[in-house]
């Protein structure tokens, strides 16, 4: 495994919505030495929950993880998300201080940055603002990197959600 190339893989795991199932899924992955890059889970319908997990692994290890997940009684379906045909988004809230009166920063520049990145101002007070952004992890990381560090108070992120696209009519 010394020369094996690790890359990020996203897997959708449909499970029965029961206490402890998320813990079992995450434990199975981490016990095998994989770091979870992102995880999100939400009840989908009825008694089911969809867990989206992004891990760094090689192809062989990813296949092994998928096979092992099926051994968990409450797992219904494991679907790899095809990197060439996926829709991926993340949500982030970024809480920043009011930039008025600070050297090398202005609220107008922050508002323009939010606009350029397609974000929204969802809370504004004399003390500061909360911005909301959705998009790829890279897009959100880029936005955050452009805000002066001394203005950032708090960041909350969902982790990625992903789904395979419908096949195109050409396929």
N, C-alpha and C positions, 0 to 999 in steps of 0.2 A: 504494500500500500504506500510505499515511500514515494513512488513516482506517479501516484494516482492524482488526477486533477479534480479538485473539489470545486463544485459550482453550486449556486443557489438553485434549489428546486422547491416548487410549491405543490402541496398536496391538499386536496379537499377530502375531508373525512366526514361522512354522514353517519351519525350515531343516534341511538335512542337517548332521549333527554332524561337521564337519570343521574342522581348524585354520584360523584366520583368518576364518571366516565372521562371527563376532560383530564383529570389527574392521571388516570390509567394511560391515556394516549400520550400525554407529555412524558410520563415516566418511562414508557417503552422507548421513546425516541432518545431521551437523555441518558438512559441506562446504557445505550449502545455508543455513547461518547459523542453524540452529535449536539452541536449548539443550535438552539432554536433562534433563528434570526427574527421571526415574527410569528405571532399567533393571534387569531381572532376567532370568536365563537358566538353564535347567535341561534336562538330557536328559529326554525324555518317554518314548520307547519306541524300541527298535531303534536305528536310526542317525539319529534325529531329535532336535532341540532346539527348544524354544519360547522365544522372546525376547519379553518384554513391555517396551515402550518407551512412556514418557509424554513428550510434547513440547508446547510452546506453539506453536500455529500457527493460521492461519485455515483455513477449510474448503477453499479452493482449493489452498493450499500442502499441506495434508494429503493431498489427492487426488494431487498431484504426487509426494509422497514415496512413497505407496503404489505408483504406477505405476513409479517408479524402482526400488523394491525388487525388483520382479519381473524387472528386468534383471540382478540378481545371480544367477548360474547356480544356486547352492545354495539359493535361496529357493523353497520349495514353495508356501506360501500366506500371504497377508497378510490379516488380519481386523481391521477397526476394532472396538473395543469400544464398544458403544452406551452412552452415558452414562446413559440412562434405564433400561437393563436390564442392569446389570453387577453383578458381585460383585467387590469390591476389598478386599484386605487387605495389610498390611505387618507385619513382625515387627521388634521392637526389643529389644535388651538394653541396660539402663541400669545402669551400675556406679556405686554411690554409697558414700560414706564412712559409717561408723557415726556416727550423730547424737548418741549419748549424750555428755553433758557440753558440748555446743555450745549457745550461747544461741539462743533462738527456733527450735529444731528438736528433734524427738524421733523415735526409731525407731518408736514406736507410731503417730505421725502418718503416717510413711512407709508403714507396713504398711496403715493404713486407706486411704491414697491408692491403693496398689496394688490393694487389694480393690475399691474403688469403680470403678476402671477395668478390672476383670476380669483383672488381671495375676497373675503368680505370682512368688514368691521362689524362684529356682533355685539360688542359692548364698548361704550365710550364714557369715560368720566374724567374729571379734572386730573385724577391721579394717573390714568393710563388707558390702555385699550386691550381688547382681546380680538385677535384676528383669527379667522377660520380659513383654512386652505384644504383643498382636496387635490389629489393627483398622485403621481408616482412618488416613490420614496426619494428618488434623485431630485425631483422638483421641490419637494418640501425641504430636503436638506439644503438645496441651493438658496431657497428663500431664507431659511434660518441663518445661513452663513453670511448673508448680506445685511442682517440687522446687527448694529453694534452690540457687542456682548454685554456691555454695561446697562443696556436697556431691557434685556430679556429677564423677566421675573420667573416665568414658569412656562413649560411646554408640556402639552398632553397629546399623545398620539394613539391612534386606534390599532396600529398594526395593519398589515395589508388585508384586503379582501380581494379575491380573485375568482374568475370563472372562465371556462373555455368559451370562445366565441362560437357562434353558429358557423358551420362550414359555408364557404362562399359558393355561389352557384357554378363557379368555374371548376370546382373540385370534382 
